[in-house]
Amino acid sequence: MSGTVNRLTDPTLNKNGNVYNHGTDVSFTAHLGSTYKNRAVEIWANPFGGDKPNKLLKTGTVNSSGTRIAPRTGKSTAYARVSVSTAVSKHYKTAKIGSTSYYWFHKSTDPLLTTTMSYYKGRKQRFDLQVYSGGKWYSADSEYFALGTNGKPAVRLGAPDKSGIKARMRSCTSTGRAATP
């Protein structure tokens, strides 16, 4: 066998393009081609954004599925799904209409909606509000709020001073202009 090194084989990593919940441990497998002895592999993370340097995650000796190649680079991109939840407060009861649960507020009470999401520098919460009228849902407002380092922006809706209003809201992560809550 010759001492030349195969420079045409690029390593591959599995799970390219997969999306995982924030904080989930994920295992990647590097495949380097045909077998050879005494080879090593390194797996590095290149976190999104310019605020974190590349980080060596794992090194290891190639097993029997390894290869004899010169140092090469393979790439696999995995995405994190941000965890988002919303807590409702200032209501006086919860009740179901059909199979849907509703929060009930006095007409003079300002509903308080606190969203919790994974903090990331520059991440914003987009708050969408819809109101039900005449058998249809209508968009009432969509606004951006800056995330504090605790990842908990709170939105206080003004009291409607009117009974019988049915509304729904959604919080999601987004980029855009940040408003002061």
Backbone as a chain_set.jsonl record, in Angstrom:
{"seq": "MSGTVNRLTDPTLNKNGNVYNHGTDVSFTAHLGSTYKNRAVEIWANPFGGDKPNKLLKTGTVNSSGTRIAPRTGKSTAYARVSVSTAVSKHYKTAKIGSTSYYWFHKSTDPLLTTTMSYYKGRKQRFDLQVYSGGKWYSADSEYFALGTNGKPAVRLGAPDKSGIKARMRSCTSTGRAATP", "coords": {"N": [[0.844, -1.165, 0.0], [0.553, 2.195, -0.766], [2.007, 5.223, 0.571], [0.566, 7.488, 0.111], [-1.957, 10.01, 0.572], [-5.453, 10.069, 0.485], [-6.966, 12.723, -0.901], [-9.405, 13.437, -1.788], [-11.69, 12.649, -0.483], [-14.275, 13.896, 1.375], [-15.174, 14.475, 4.743], [-18.291, 13.634, 6.361], [-21.055, 14.828, 8.291], [-23.829, 13.77, 10.187], [-27.349, 14.708, 10.472], [-27.756, 17.209, 9.303], [-29.387, 20.277, 8.901], [-31.43, 19.698, 10.683], [-33.842, 20.513, 13.281], [-33.876, 21.407, 16.664], [-35.191, 21.445, 20.016], [-34.46, 24.18, 22.17], [-31.728, 23.806, 24.349], [-31.588, 21.049, 24.177], [-29.723, 18.042, 24.165], [-27.676, 16.926, 21.552], [-26.444, 14.38, 19.481], [-23.891, 13.976, 17.153], [-22.641, 12.227, 14.304], [-19.624, 11.653, 12.763], [-18.59, 10.741, 9.555], [-15.95, 9.318, 7.912], [-15.145, 7.88, 5.696], [-13.454, 5.115, 4.005], [-11.674, 2.583, 5.92], [-8.82, 3.09, 8.122], [-5.894, 3.17, 10.245], [-5.141, 4.76, 13.451], [-6.215, 7.407, 13.231], [-7.71, 10.612, 13.868], [-10.573, 12.498, 14.903], [-12.186, 15.666, 15.067], [-14.825, 17.53, 16.43], [-16.327, 20.564, 16.037], [-18.107, 23.415, 17.294], [-19.745, 26.117, 15.823], [-21.106, 28.694, 16.937], [-24.118, 30.563, 16.277], [-24.009, 33.96, 15.279], [-21.748, 36.685, 16.094], [-20.761, 36.854, 18.657], [-19.745, 34.703, 20.06], [-16.983, 32.501, 20.23], [-15.667, 29.838, 18.081], [-16.023, 26.472, 19.266], [-14.434, 23.654, 20.553], [-15.98, 20.619, 20.588], [-15.771, 17.808, 20.762], [-13.277, 15.283, 20.627], [-11.833, 12.436, 19.102], [-10.684, 9.047, 18.551], [-10.622, 7.511, 15.434], [-12.877, 4.921, 14.624], [-13.353, 1.547, 13.378], [-14.669, 2.259, 11.101], [-13.334, 4.334, 9.982], [-10.943, 6.469, 8.197], [-8.318, 7.107, 5.802], [-7.164, 9.963, 5.252], [-6.095, 13.279, 4.308], [-6.069, 16.174, 6.527], [-9.327, 17.382, 6.612], [-12.413, 19.206, 6.167], [-15.76, 18.943, 7.178], [-19.258, 19.8, 7.134], [-22.151, 20.419, 9.085], [-25.256, 21.752, 9.689], [-27.197, 22.601, 12.405], [-30.241, 23.611, 13.897], [-31.71, 25.631, 16.499], [-34.741, 25.523, 18.216], [-36.504, 28.013, 19.713], [-37.617, 28.148, 23.042], [-40.802, 29.074, 24.031], [-43.163, 30.497, 26.178], [-46.245, 31.611, 27.659], [-47.606, 33.392, 30.352], [-50.641, 34.157, 31.95], [-52.096, 36.755, 33.811], [-53.975, 38.568, 36.342], [-56.565, 37.882, 35.874], [-59.923, 36.867, 36.83], [-61.094, 34.391, 36.741], [-60.926, 31.122, 35.156], [-62.434, 29.439, 32.456], [-64.224, 27.083, 30.406], [-65.424, 27.306, 27.101], [-67.169, 25.349, 25.181], [-64.663, 23.296, 23.999], [-62.571, 24.956, 24.421], [-60.384, 26.751, 26.527], [-60.746, 29.716, 28.446], [-59.595, 32.855, 29.731], [-60.965, 34.976, 32.118], [-61.645, 38.365, 32.585], [-62.225, 41.288, 34.59], [-63.992, 44.127, 33.347], [-62.687, 46.459, 33.979], [-60.083, 45.823, 34.476], [-56.611, 45.589, 33.764], [-55.353, 43.261, 31.645], [-52.505, 41.153, 32.153], [-49.838, 39.864, 30.425], [-47.273, 37.712, 30.426], [-44.436, 36.76, 28.818], [-42.133, 34.11, 28.435], [-39.017, 33.359, 27.172], [-36.162, 31.833, 25.593], [-33.223, 33.557, 26.253], [-31.377, 35.624, 24.077], [-28.939, 37.729, 22.824], [-30.188, 40.65, 21.385], [-32.531, 39.426, 20.561], [-36.048, 39.629, 20.112], [-39.409, 39.888, 21.347], [-42.323, 39.215, 19.572], [-45.496, 40.394, 19.782], [-48.696, 39.483, 19.107], [-52.04, 40.449, 18.662], [-55.444, 39.589, 18.505], [-58.92, 40.211, 17.869], [-62.218, 39.022, 18.359], [-65.021, 39.342, 16.34], [-68.243, 39.587, 14.975], [-68.233, 36.915, 14.101], [-65.691, 36.448, 13.103], [-62.066, 36.477, 13.385], [-60.056, 39.276, 13.934], [-57.084, 41.056, 13.241], [-55.653, 43.019, 15.708], [-53.397, 44.247, 16.72], [-49.837, 44.264, 16.433], [-46.804, 44.034, 17.87], [-43.398, 44.784, 18.773], [-41.208, 43.803, 21.397], [-38.425, 44.407, 23.449], [-36.202, 41.947, 24.757], [-35.369, 41.335, 28.086], [-32.46, 40.326, 29.971], [-33.42, 38.249, 31.48], [-35.248, 37.117, 29.844], [-37.991, 37.685, 29.891], [-40.382, 39.513, 28.854], [-43.116, 41.614, 29.77], [-46.437, 42.28, 28.922], [-48.865, 44.644, 29.274], [-52.176, 44.887, 28.74], [-54.497, 47.429, 28.012], [-57.359, 48.112, 30.059], [-60.545, 47.28, 28.792], [-62.958, 48.473, 29.474], [-65.439, 47.548, 28.739], [-67.816, 44.968, 28.379], [-67.824, 41.468, 27.313], [-65.876, 41.138, 25.32], [-63.945, 39.169, 23.199], [-60.758, 37.949, 22.919], [-57.562, 37.022, 21.559], [-54.12, 36.094, 21.879], [-50.706, 35.943, 20.714], [-47.367, 35.056, 21.229], [-44.143, 35.294, 19.867], [-40.774, 34.686, 18.7], [-38.795, 37.125, 17.104], [-37.354, 39.429, 14.752], [-37.052, 42.924, 14.703], [-38.258, 46.273, 15.269], [-37.847, 47.402, 18.57], [-40.163, 47.986, 21.123], [-41.003, 49.971, 23.99], [-42.076, 48.316, 26.808]], "CA": [[0.0, 0.0, 0.0], [1.305, 3.426, -0.899], [1.894, 6.156, 1.682], [-0.155, 8.694, -0.29], [-3.188, 10.26, 1.31], [-6.593, 10.38, -0.367], [-7.37, 14.101, -0.633], [-10.677, 13.674, -2.448], [-12.797, 12.252, 0.366], [-14.672, 14.861, 2.401], [-15.947, 13.871, 5.829], [-19.679, 14.082, 6.47], [-21.713, 14.779, 9.598], [-25.264, 13.564, 10.027], [-28.31, 15.633, 11.088], [-27.717, 18.525, 8.673], [-30.679, 20.922, 8.703], [-32.419, 19.332, 11.701], [-34.216, 21.536, 14.258], [-33.989, 20.825, 18.0], [-35.611, 22.36, 21.07], [-33.375, 24.833, 22.88], [-31.25, 23.078, 25.52], [-31.569, 19.613, 23.926], [-28.439, 17.448, 23.796], [-27.733, 16.299, 20.233], [-25.23, 13.64, 19.134], [-23.57, 13.938, 15.731], [-21.697, 11.191, 13.911], [-18.791, 12.013, 11.617], [-18.199, 9.6, 8.743], [-14.748, 9.748, 7.213], [-14.849, 7.053, 4.527], [-12.921, 3.771, 4.239], [-10.92, 2.429, 7.168], [-7.37, 3.181, 8.303], [-5.613, 3.189, 11.68], [-4.534, 5.899, 14.14], [-6.73, 8.691, 12.768], [-8.514, 11.299, 14.879], [-11.598, 13.406, 14.398], [-12.592, 16.731, 15.986], [-16.098, 18.166, 16.092], [-16.345, 21.932, 16.547], [-19.345, 24.184, 17.17], [-19.601, 27.504, 15.379], [-22.388, 29.26, 17.35], [-24.675, 31.654, 15.488], [-23.675, 35.305, 15.756], [-20.33, 36.952, 16.252], [-20.396, 37.079, 20.052], [-19.155, 33.512, 20.682], [-15.976, 31.87, 19.36], [-15.817, 28.403, 17.811], [-15.739, 25.695, 20.471], [-14.171, 22.238, 20.327], [-16.953, 19.837, 21.343], [-15.373, 16.428, 20.993], [-12.221, 14.681, 19.82], [-11.857, 10.997, 19.29], [-9.954, 8.218, 17.609], [-11.511, 6.927, 14.441], [-13.098, 3.482, 14.807], [-13.121, 0.728, 12.185], [-15.302, 2.888, 9.943], [-12.551, 5.546, 9.753], [-10.396, 6.7, 6.857], [-6.952, 7.61, 5.656], [-7.218, 11.178, 4.431], [-5.453, 14.467, 4.856], [-7.058, 16.957, 7.283], [-10.413, 17.919, 5.791], [-13.504, 19.768, 6.947], [-17.139, 18.684, 6.777], [-20.138, 20.762, 7.794], [-23.545, 20.079, 9.322], [-25.894, 22.869, 10.382], [-28.366, 22.253, 13.211], [-30.925, 24.821, 14.355], [-32.376, 25.527, 17.797], [-36.086, 26.086, 18.316], [-36.568, 28.753, 20.97], [-38.706, 27.808, 23.942], [-41.646, 30.242, 24.292], [-44.399, 30.234, 26.93], [-46.885, 32.839, 28.121], [-48.423, 33.291, 31.565], [-51.695, 35.163, 32.007], [-52.447, 37.115, 35.189], [-54.969, 39.611, 36.606], [-57.899, 37.365, 35.562], [-60.635, 36.443, 38.029], [-61.411, 32.967, 36.631], [-60.774, 30.469, 33.867], [-63.588, 28.596, 32.17], [-64.256, 26.581, 29.036], [-66.58, 27.448, 26.227], [-66.891, 24.189, 24.342], [-63.411, 22.658, 24.424], [-61.541, 25.995, 24.512], [-60.273, 27.431, 27.825], [-60.64, 31.175, 28.375], [-59.338, 33.629, 30.946], [-62.003, 35.999, 32.264], [-61.144, 39.589, 33.225], [-63.199, 42.355, 34.817], [-63.833, 45.119, 32.279], [-61.822, 47.554, 34.43], [-58.771, 45.25, 34.812], [-55.615, 45.491, 32.687], [-54.746, 41.929, 31.566], [-51.047, 41.131, 32.115], [-49.369, 38.682, 29.703], [-45.819, 37.636, 30.578], [-43.852, 35.732, 27.964], [-40.791, 33.652, 28.79], [-38.346, 32.701, 26.062], [-34.718, 31.714, 25.721], [-32.564, 34.831, 25.993], [-30.27, 35.748, 23.137], [-28.706, 39.156, 22.605], [-30.868, 41.194, 20.215], [-33.81, 38.753, 20.302], [-37.22, 40.4, 20.506], [-40.692, 39.205, 21.378], [-43.391, 39.836, 18.789], [-46.782, 40.188, 20.436], [-49.804, 39.627, 18.162], [-53.338, 40.468, 19.327], [-56.614, 39.528, 17.631], [-60.209, 40.378, 18.533], [-63.296, 38.297, 17.681], [-66.197, 40.182, 16.114], [-69.059, 39.196, 13.83], [-67.92, 35.574, 13.641], [-64.334, 36.375, 12.545], [-60.944, 37.028, 14.139], [-59.426, 40.425, 13.275], [-55.823, 41.482, 13.846], [-55.805, 44.296, 16.392], [-52.099, 44.881, 16.943], [-48.642, 43.441, 16.437], [-45.782, 44.951, 18.381], [-42.14, 44.165, 19.191], [-40.718, 44.174, 22.716], [-37.067, 43.94, 23.715], [-36.071, 40.93, 25.795], [-34.365, 41.544, 29.109], [-31.595, 39.145, 30.103], [-34.201, 37.155, 32.072], [-36.096, 36.571, 28.786], [-39.394, 37.797, 30.292], [-41.108, 40.776, 28.687], [-44.512, 41.583, 30.212], [-47.285, 43.203, 28.169], [-50.1, 44.978, 29.987], [-53.209, 45.413, 27.849], [-55.39, 48.375, 28.683], [-58.698, 47.616, 30.377], [-61.436, 47.704, 27.712], [-64.145, 49.151, 30.01], [-66.583, 47.024, 28.002], [-67.967, 43.52, 28.597], [-68.106, 40.602, 26.171], [-64.826, 41.128, 24.299], [-63.19, 37.922, 23.099], [-59.478, 38.256, 22.275], [-56.505, 36.019, 21.68], [-52.786, 36.655, 21.64], [-49.629, 35.013, 20.399], [-46.006, 35.576, 21.376], [-43.15, 34.535, 19.136], [-39.503, 35.395, 18.57], [-38.705, 37.794, 15.817], [-36.498, 40.604, 14.716], [-37.834, 44.1, 14.369], [-38.058, 47.388, 16.181], [-38.259, 47.095, 19.946], [-40.968, 49.01, 21.79], [-40.873, 49.955, 25.443], [-43.289, 47.717, 27.373]], "C": [[0.893, 1.232, 0.0], [1.091, 4.319, 0.319], [1.152, 7.424, 1.294], [-1.472, 8.787, 0.455], [-4.282, 10.634, 0.317], [-7.091, 11.77, -0.011], [-8.74, 14.423, -1.241], [-11.883, 13.382, -1.557], [-13.069, 13.332, 1.411], [-15.449, 14.147, 3.489], [-17.382, 14.394, 5.813], [-20.127, 13.968, 7.916], [-23.196, 14.584, 9.357], [-26.048, 14.734, 10.617], [-28.267, 17.045, 10.508], [-29.131, 19.054, 8.452], [-31.733, 20.586, 9.741], [-32.653, 20.481, 12.677], [-34.458, 20.844, 15.593], [-34.48, 21.878, 18.983], [-34.385, 22.91, 21.783], [-33.012, 24.029, 24.125], [-31.197, 21.575, 25.342], [-30.156, 19.163, 23.587], [-28.612, 16.717, 22.474], [-26.403, 15.608, 19.976], [-25.067, 13.628, 17.618], [-22.577, 12.812, 15.484], [-20.956, 11.673, 12.679], [-18.441, 10.736, 10.871], [-17.063, 10.053, 7.829], [-14.387, 8.888, 6.01], [-14.27, 5.705, 4.914], [-11.904, 3.758, 5.377], [-9.409, 2.642, 7.037], [-7.128, 3.356, 9.787], [-5.068, 4.542, 12.14], [-4.973, 7.263, 13.602], [-7.585, 9.301, 13.875], [-9.52, 12.204, 14.189], [-11.898, 14.428, 15.486], [-13.922, 17.278, 15.501], [-16.146, 19.496, 16.823], [-17.737, 22.528, 16.388], [-18.981, 25.593, 16.733], [-20.928, 28.18, 15.694], [-22.808, 30.431, 16.477], [-24.313, 32.993, 16.113], [-22.19, 35.458, 15.985], [-19.866, 37.087, 17.682], [-19.762, 35.873, 20.727], [-18.153, 32.887, 19.715], [-16.329, 30.409, 19.07], [-15.386, 27.633, 19.048], [-15.537, 24.232, 20.082], [-15.114, 21.432, 21.217], [-16.447, 18.451, 21.703], [-14.22, 16.054, 20.083], [-12.293, 13.188, 20.061], [-11.017, 10.295, 18.248], [-10.962, 7.563, 16.686], [-11.648, 5.432, 14.696], [-12.9, 2.75, 13.482], [-13.815, 1.28, 10.944], [-14.563, 4.16, 9.554], [-11.973, 5.638, 8.364], [-8.96, 7.15, 6.918], [-7.016, 8.787, 4.69], [-6.423, 12.28, 5.097], [-6.496, 15.231, 5.666], [-8.058, 17.605, 6.336], [-11.512, 18.432, 6.715], [-14.841, 19.372, 6.338], [-18.027, 19.621, 7.573], [-21.537, 20.191, 7.928], [-24.141, 21.223, 10.127], [-27.132, 22.37, 11.106], [-28.938, 23.552, 13.776], [-31.604, 24.569, 15.692], [-33.734, 26.211, 17.723], [-36.173, 26.743, 19.693], [-37.795, 28.315, 21.76], [-39.489, 29.083, 24.269], [-42.876, 29.798, 25.081], [-44.943, 31.563, 27.43], [-47.736, 32.541, 29.344], [-49.405, 34.453, 31.576], [-51.985, 35.456, 33.47], [-53.408, 38.299, 35.191], [-56.385, 39.168, 36.228], [-58.587, 36.927, 36.854], [-61.099, 34.996, 37.952], [-60.987, 32.454, 35.262], [-61.983, 29.567, 33.691], [-63.52, 28.164, 30.711], [-65.566, 26.974, 28.359], [-66.348, 26.395, 25.159], [-65.631, 23.518, 24.87], [-62.27, 23.665, 24.598], [-61.565, 26.67, 25.877], [-60.082, 28.93, 27.609], [-60.295, 31.737, 29.744], [-60.364, 34.754, 30.971], [-61.436, 37.158, 33.09], [-62.322, 40.516, 33.501], [-62.931, 43.439, 33.787], [-62.943, 46.292, 32.687], [-60.408, 47.082, 34.787], [-57.874, 45.2, 33.579], [-55.047, 44.073, 32.667], [-53.223, 42.036, 31.462], [-50.599, 39.801, 31.515], [-47.846, 38.684, 29.736], [-45.296, 36.458, 29.764], [-42.463, 35.389, 28.471], [-40.219, 32.95, 27.576], [-36.848, 32.702, 26.299], [-34.071, 33.043, 25.361], [-31.457, 34.67, 24.959], [-30.143, 37.225, 22.829], [-29.373, 39.607, 21.302], [-32.195, 40.531, 19.884], [-34.94, 39.623, 20.823], [-38.439, 39.488, 20.55], [-41.627, 39.952, 20.441], [-44.702, 39.413, 19.428], [-47.875, 40.486, 19.42], [-51.116, 39.527, 18.924], [-54.437, 40.43, 18.268], [-57.877, 39.632, 18.475], [-61.276, 39.695, 17.685], [-64.509, 39.203, 17.562], [-66.937, 39.685, 14.877], [-68.706, 37.84, 13.251], [-66.532, 35.409, 13.043], [-63.308, 36.947, 13.518], [-60.294, 38.137, 13.312], [-58.14, 40.79, 14.003], [-56.004, 42.872, 14.423], [-54.473, 45.014, 16.535], [-51.005, 43.826, 16.834], [-47.506, 44.376, 16.814], [-44.564, 44.154, 18.853], [-41.715, 44.711, 20.545], [-39.332, 43.586, 22.917], [-37.089, 42.92, 24.852], [-35.03, 41.381, 26.799], [-33.53, 40.275, 29.226], [-32.309, 37.979, 30.781], [-35.149, 36.528, 31.051], [-37.585, 36.689, 29.067], [-39.96, 39.197, 30.069], [-42.562, 40.602, 29.133], [-45.283, 42.646, 29.441], [-48.57, 43.4, 28.958], [-51.058, 45.59, 28.97], [-54.079, 46.382, 28.632], [-56.744, 47.752, 28.937], [-59.674, 48.134, 29.325], [-62.637, 48.524, 28.17], [-65.413, 48.766, 29.269], [-66.625, 45.515, 28.22], [-68.111, 42.785, 27.267], [-67.056, 40.585, 25.079], [-64.093, 39.794, 24.353], [-61.919, 38.236, 22.312], [-58.534, 37.076, 22.435], [-55.184, 36.677, 21.338], [-51.82, 35.542, 21.324], [-48.314, 35.741, 20.62], [-45.076, 34.695, 20.569], [-41.858, 35.342, 19.104], [-39.447, 35.993, 17.184], [-37.635, 38.869, 15.894], [-37.37, 41.76, 14.281], [-37.525, 45.196, 15.357], [-38.56, 47.023, 17.561], [-39.033, 48.269, 20.515], [-40.715, 48.909, 23.287], [-42.154, 49.399, 26.03], [-43.938, 48.625, 28.401]], "O": [[1.894, 1.274, 0.716], [0.091, 4.177, 1.022], [1.111, 8.364, 2.088], [-2.027, 7.786, 0.908], [-4.051, 11.432, -0.591], [-7.597, 11.971, 1.093], [-9.176, 15.573, -1.204], [-12.99, 13.829, -1.857], [-12.205, 13.646, 2.23], [-16.294, 13.302, 3.194], [-17.643, 15.482, 5.302], [-19.643, 13.122, 8.668], [-23.76, 15.164, 8.429], [-25.461, 15.648, 11.198], [-28.704, 17.988, 11.167], [-29.975, 18.361, 7.884], [-32.833, 21.136, 9.69], [-31.777, 21.322, 12.878], [-35.152, 19.829, 15.66], [-34.216, 23.067, 18.805], [-33.397, 22.203, 21.977], [-33.897, 23.617, 24.874], [-30.798, 20.872, 26.27], [-29.463, 19.822, 22.811], [-29.577, 15.975, 22.29], [-25.346, 16.188, 20.227], [-26.005, 13.304, 16.89], [-21.769, 12.485, 16.353], [-21.566, 12.052, 11.679], [-18.037, 9.75, 11.488], [-17.187, 11.023, 7.082], [-13.381, 9.165, 5.356], [-14.542, 5.195, 6.0], [-11.349, 4.793, 5.745], [-8.816, 2.404, 5.985], [-8.062, 3.662, 10.527], [-4.602, 5.351, 11.339], [-4.158, 8.182, 13.531], [-8.121, 8.583, 14.719], [-9.335, 12.616, 13.043], [-11.87, 14.11, 16.675], [-14.123, 17.466, 14.302], [-16.026, 19.561, 18.046], [-18.461, 22.186, 15.453], [-18.017, 26.179, 17.226], [-21.799, 28.247, 14.827], [-21.971, 31.195, 15.997], [-24.314, 33.136, 17.336], [-21.459, 34.47, 16.061], [-18.7, 37.402, 17.921], [-19.283, 35.989, 21.856], [-18.433, 32.756, 18.523], [-17.185, 29.823, 19.733], [-14.505, 28.068, 19.788], [-16.357, 23.646, 19.376], [-15.065, 21.539, 22.442], [-16.668, 17.972, 22.815], [-14.18, 16.449, 18.918], [-12.762, 12.738, 21.107], [-10.68, 10.859, 17.207], [-12.025, 7.118, 17.119], [-10.656, 4.75, 14.954], [-12.321, 3.314, 12.554], [-13.562, 0.803, 9.838], [-15.129, 4.996, 8.849], [-12.446, 4.969, 7.446], [-8.456, 7.53, 7.975], [-6.932, 8.62, 3.473], [-6.118, 12.222, 6.289], [-7.691, 14.974, 5.517], [-7.682, 18.287, 5.383], [-11.529, 18.121, 7.906], [-15.028, 19.456, 5.124], [-17.595, 20.178, 8.582], [-22.052, 19.559, 7.006], [-23.577, 21.618, 11.148], [-28.021, 21.782, 10.488], [-28.193, 24.48, 14.092], [-32.022, 23.45, 15.99], [-33.855, 27.333, 17.231], [-35.941, 26.096, 20.714], [-38.876, 28.135, 21.2], [-38.907, 30.064, 24.732], [-43.551, 28.84, 24.703], [-44.194, 32.525, 27.603], [-48.49, 31.568, 29.372], [-49.05, 35.587, 31.254], [-52.108, 34.538, 34.281], [-53.621, 38.945, 34.165], [-57.311, 39.98, 36.254], [-57.923, 36.648, 37.853], [-61.464, 34.416, 38.975], [-60.726, 33.226, 34.34], [-62.495, 29.001, 34.657], [-62.85, 28.791, 29.891], [-66.64, 26.971, 28.959], [-65.445, 26.524, 24.332], [-65.542, 23.207, 26.058], [-61.138, 23.279, 24.888], [-62.617, 27.11, 26.34], [-59.356, 29.355, 26.71], [-60.653, 31.171, 30.776], [-60.6, 35.408, 29.955], [-60.833, 36.956, 34.144], [-63.296, 40.536, 32.749], [-61.786, 43.656, 33.392], [-62.489, 47.044, 31.825], [-59.621, 47.852, 35.337], [-58.311, 44.821, 32.493], [-54.321, 43.704, 33.59], [-52.708, 42.908, 30.762], [-50.938, 38.737, 32.033], [-47.206, 39.554, 29.145], [-45.67, 35.309, 29.997], [-41.708, 36.268, 28.886], [-40.848, 32.055, 27.011], [-36.332, 33.476, 27.105], [-34.333, 33.597, 24.293], [-30.704, 33.696, 24.977], [-31.146, 37.9, 22.596], [-29.148, 39.015, 20.246], [-32.921, 41.015, 19.016], [-34.802, 40.278, 21.857], [-38.49, 38.457, 19.88], [-41.72, 41.178, 20.499], [-44.977, 38.224, 19.593], [-47.976, 41.609, 18.924], [-51.292, 38.623, 19.742], [-54.373, 41.141, 17.265], [-57.912, 39.207, 19.629], [-61.252, 39.771, 16.456], [-64.973, 39.767, 18.553], [-66.319, 39.398, 13.851], [-68.856, 37.622, 12.049], [-66.215, 34.338, 12.525], [-63.63, 37.786, 14.36], [-60.016, 37.952, 12.127], [-58.106, 40.83, 15.232], [-56.447, 43.792, 13.735], [-54.416, 46.242, 16.479], [-51.228, 42.648, 17.111], [-47.275, 45.388, 16.152], [-44.684, 43.005, 19.275], [-41.836, 45.905, 20.817], [-39.087, 42.422, 22.601], [-37.889, 43.021, 25.782], [-33.927, 41.77, 26.416], [-33.873, 39.253, 28.631], [-31.86, 36.838, 30.675], [-35.79, 35.519, 31.346], [-38.374, 35.896, 28.553], [-40.013, 39.991, 31.008], [-43.164, 39.555, 28.896], [-44.829, 43.784, 29.323], [-49.275, 42.439, 29.27], [-50.8, 46.657, 28.413], [-54.359, 46.152, 29.808], [-57.229, 46.957, 28.133], [-59.636, 49.319, 28.994], [-63.271, 49.197, 27.358], [-66.352, 49.557, 29.178], [-65.583, 44.86, 28.241], [-68.463, 43.372, 26.244], [-67.319, 40.062, 23.997], [-63.673, 39.347, 25.42], [-61.983, 38.725, 21.184], [-58.693, 36.246, 23.33], [-55.127, 37.67, 20.614], [-52.063, 34.371, 21.615], [-48.166, 36.904, 20.242], [-45.21, 33.472, 20.587], [-41.845, 36.527, 19.437], [-39.98, 35.44, 16.223], [-37.094, 39.167, 16.959], [-38.341, 41.562, 13.55], [-36.628, 45.06, 16.188], [-39.607, 46.39, 17.69], [-38.605, 49.418, 20.399], [-40.265, 47.876, 23.782], [-43.227, 49.949, 25.781], [-44.969, 48.272, 28.973]]}, "num_chains": 1, "name": "protein.A"}
